Amino acid sequence: MTSTCFDLEMVGQVAHLQLKRPDALNTMTREFWVELPELVRRLDADGTTRAIVLSSTGRHFSAGMDLSVFTSGAGELPGTRGDAEMGRQRAFLRQTVLLLQDSFTCLERARMPVLAAIQGGCIGGAVDLVSACDLRYCTQDAFFVVQEINIGMTADVGTLQRLPKIIPDGVAREMAYLGRRLGAERAHQVGLVNEVFPDHEALVAGVLELAGEIASKSPLAIWGSKEMLTYARDHSVADGLNYIATWQTGMFQPADMMESFAARAEKRDSAFEDLLANPQGF
């Protein structure tokens, strides 16, 4: 797949997906919203990728939605059809927003963890993007802005739904209402990022190393852990306990555990089987 917005490199069993439009501040063009879910779903479907690192190039991670997305060639806002009946126009706009949301929700649905490596500005839609990742890391010069409030709109692609599950509610509301920059140190303090690195080079190297460590674990156990953590975020403790009991009934088999024990006894790295490729039809 040829991509206009991303470079993809495999580092062992880690997929390094890198935004590659630094001169345009890695803004999210129309192509971005198609290419990201296609790439993630392809990696997920293969079964051999065990972690994804999402990084960027240039001074800023991403300045969010590209201005070209806000207008069509006819000068219309995205998701509108000026010649259609009003109810149908509004229904079409809703479908457009849901489609954009799904471009980031695919990161949650992927069977492997997604780690974001953020330098410089993470603005607007970029906050929606990294909020959908499993883990976030940044450089000392990084900052986060819910930019939508500054241009007269409500963020609608995931920030307002995911951010309060990651950081304290009051901090999320402050970001959403004020549109101010949240710097790297504060982002680390409130738990938005797991670690702050001194510069971009150290950031990417460090996050790739962490992803490589994740990739060394049982991919089935990692998938189960991600599934349970995401489910628990949105459900009660009782629901989560019931789900893991059901999951383990089918997924918990002794092969990976026995391999882990054998590797320790033999003082070697574990060698776990890949996941099976997703079914592509019958």
C-alpha positions in Angstrom: 0.0 0.0 0.0 1.4 3.4 -1.0 0.8 6.1 1.6 0.9 9.8 1.3 0.8 10.5 5.1 2.8 7.6 6.6 6.0 5.6 6.4 5.9 2.0 7.7 9.0 0.1 8.9 9.1 -3.2 10.6 11.5 -3.4 13.5 11.4 -7.1 14.4 7.8 -7.7 15.2 7.1 -4.0 16.0 5.5 -1.9 13.3 6.9 1.7 13.3 4.2 3.9 11.7 5.6 7.4 11.2 3.8 10.5 10.0 5.8 11.9 7.1 4.5 15.4 6.3 6.7 17.6 8.6 6.7 20.7 6.3 2.9 20.7 6.7 3.1 20.1 10.4 1.8 16.6 9.8 -1.8 17.9 9.5 -4.5 15.3 8.9 -5.6 15.5 5.3 -8.5 13.5 3.8 -6.0 10.8 2.8 -4.9 10.5 6.5 -8.3 9.4 7.6 -8.3 6.6 5.0 -4.7 5.5 5.3 -4.4 5.2 9.1 -7.3 2.7 9.6 -6.2 0.7 6.4 -2.6 0.4 7.7 -3.7 -0.5 11.3 -6.2 -3.1 10.1 -3.7 -4.6 7.7 -1.1 -5.0 10.5 -3.8 -6.4 12.9 -5.1 -8.8 10.3 -1.7 -10.3 9.6 -1.2 -11.7 13.1 2.6 -11.3 13.1 2.8 -7.7 14.4 3.0 -7.6 18.2 3.1 -3.9 18.8 2.7 -0.6 16.9 4.7 2.6 17.5 3.1 5.7 16.1 5.6 8.5 15.8 6.1 11.6 13.7 8.7 13.8 11.9 9.7 17.5 12.2 9.2 19.9 15.0 5.6 18.9 15.8 3.8 15.6 16.1 0.7 16.9 14.4 -1.2 20.2 14.2 -4.5 18.3 13.8 -7.0 18.5 11.1 -5.8 20.0 7.8 -7.8 23.1 6.8 -8.5 21.5 3.4 -10.7 19.0 5.1 -13.1 21.7 6.4 -14.1 22.6 2.9 -14.8 20.7 -0.3 -14.1 21.9 -3.8 -17.5 23.5 -3.8 -16.7 25.4 -0.5 -18.9 23.1 1.6 -18.1 21.9 5.0 -17.2 18.1 5.2 -20.1 15.8 5.5 -22.6 18.2 3.8 -24.5 17.9 0.6 -25.8 21.3 -0.3 -28.4 20.1 -2.8 -29.9 17.5 -0.5 -33.0 17.7 1.8 -31.9 19.0 5.2 -32.7 15.9 7.2 -30.7 13.8 4.8 -27.8 16.3 5.0 -27.7 16.1 8.8 -27.9 12.3 8.7 -25.0 12.3 6.2 -23.0 14.6 8.5 -23.5 12.2 11.4 -22.2 9.3 9.3 -19.2 11.4 8.4 -18.3 12.1 12.0 -18.8 8.4 12.9 -16.4 7.5 10.0 -13.7 9.9 11.4 -14.2 8.5 14.9 -13.7 5.0 13.6 -10.3 6.0 12.1 -9.0 6.3 15.7 -11.2 3.6 17.3 -9.3 1.1 15.1 -6.3 1.6 17.4 -8.3 0.4 20.3 -9.7 -2.6 18.4 -6.3 -3.8 17.2 -5.1 -6.9 18.9 -1.7 -5.4 19.8 -0.8 -2.3 21.9 -0.3 1.0 20.2 2.4 3.3 21.6 2.5 7.0 20.7 5.8 8.9 20.6 5.0 12.6 20.6 7.3 15.6 20.0 6.4 19.3 19.9 2.8 20.2 19.3 0.0 17.6 19.7 -2.9 19.8 18.7 -6.6 19.3 18.0 -7.3 16.0 16.2 -3.8 14.8 17.3 -5.1 14.7 20.9 -8.0 12.6 19.7 -5.5 10.3 18.0 -3.1 9.8 20.9 -6.0 9.4 23.4 -7.0 6.2 21.5 -3.5 4.8 21.9 -2.6 2.4 24.7 0.5 4.3 25.9 1.8 7.8 25.3 5.4 9.1 25.6 6.7 12.6 24.8 9.7 14.9 24.5 10.4 17.8 26.9 9.2 20.3 24.4 5.9 18.5 23.8 2.5 20.2 24.5 -1.1 19.2 24.1 -4.0 21.4 23.1 -7.7 20.7 22.6 -7.8 23.2 19.8 -11.4 22.7 18.8 -12.7 25.1 21.5 -10.4 27.8 20.1 -12.0 27.6 16.7 -15.6 27.6 18.0 -16.5 23.9 17.9 -16.8 20.9 20.2 -14.2 18.2 19.8 -16.0 15.2 18.3 -13.5 12.4 17.3 -12.8 11.0 20.8 -10.9 13.4 23.0 -13.9 14.3 25.2 -14.8 10.6 25.6 -11.3 9.1 26.2 -9.3 11.9 27.9 -11.4 11.8 31.2 -10.6 8.1 31.4 -6.9 8.8 31.2 -6.4 12.0 33.3 -8.4 13.5 36.2 -11.8 14.8 35.1 -11.0 18.4 36.2 -7.8 18.5 34.1 -9.7 17.2 31.0 -12.4 19.8 31.5 -9.8 22.6 31.8 -8.2 21.5 28.6 -11.6 21.2 26.8 -13.0 24.6 28.1 -9.8 26.7 27.9 -7.9 25.4 25.0 -4.6 26.1 26.7 -1.3 24.2 26.2 -0.6 21.4 28.6 3.1 21.0 28.8 5.2 17.8 29.0 5.9 18.0 32.7 2.2 18.6 33.6 1.2 15.9 31.1 3.4 13.5 33.0 2.2 14.6 36.4 -1.5 14.0 35.5 -0.8 10.6 33.7 -1.4 11.6 30.1 2.1 10.4 29.2 4.1 7.6 30.9 7.5 9.2 30.5 9.2 12.3 29.1 12.4 12.0 27.0 15.0 14.7 26.5 14.7 14.8 22.7 13.0 13.3 19.6 15.8 10.8 18.9 15.8 9.5 22.5 12.0 9.3 22.4 11.7 7.2 19.3 14.5 4.9 20.4 13.1 4.5 23.9 9.5 3.8 22.7 10.7 1.3 20.1 12.7 -0.5 22.9 9.5 -0.6 25.1 7.5 -1.9 22.2 10.1 -4.6 21.5 9.8 -5.7 25.1 6.0 -6.0 24.7 6.6 -7.9 21.5 8.7 -10.5 23.5 5.6 -11.5 25.6 2.9 -14.0 24.6 0.9 -12.2 22.0 -2.3 -14.0 23.1 -1.8 -12.9 26.7 -1.1 -9.3 25.5 -4.2 -9.3 23.4 -6.2 -10.6 26.4 -4.7 -7.9 28.6 -5.6 -5.1 26.2 -9.1 -6.5 25.6 -9.7 -6.7 29.4 -8.3 -3.2 30.2 -10.3 -1.5 27.5 -13.5 -3.4 28.5 -13.0 -2.6 32.2 -12.6 1.1 31.4 -16.2 1.2 30.0 -17.9 -1.3 32.3 -18.4 -2.1 36.0 -16.0 -4.3 38.0 -18.5 -7.1 38.0 -18.9 -6.9 34.2 -15.2 -7.0 33.8 -14.7 -10.0 36.1 -17.4 -11.9 34.3 -15.8 -11.1 30.9 -12.4 -12.2 31.9 -13.8 -15.5 33.3 -15.5 -16.1 29.9 -12.4 -15.1 28.0 -10.1 -17.4 30.0 -12.4 -20.3 29.4 -11.6 -20.2 25.7 -8.3 -18.4 25.4 -6.3 -19.7 28.4 -4.3 -22.7 27.2 -1.1 -23.9 28.8 1.2 -23.8 25.8 2.5 -20.2 26.3 2.9 -20.7 30.0 4.8 -23.9 29.5 7.1 -22.1 27.0 7.7 -19.3 29.5 8.7 -21.8 32.2 10.9 -23.8 29.9 12.7 -20.6 28.7 13.4 -19.6 32.2 14.8 -23.0 33.1 16.9 -23.1 30.0 18.0 -19.4 30.4 16.8 -18.3 27.0 14.3 -16.0 25.5 10.7 -17.3 25.1 9.6 -18.1 21.6 5.8 -17.7 21.4 3.8 -18.5 18.3 2.2 -15.6 16.4 -1.5 -15.0 16.5 -3.4 -16.4 13.5 -4.2 -14.1 10.7 -7.7 -12.7 10.9 -10.3 -14.5 8.8 -10.7 -12.9 5.4 -13.8 -14.7 4.3 -14.8 -18.3 3.4 
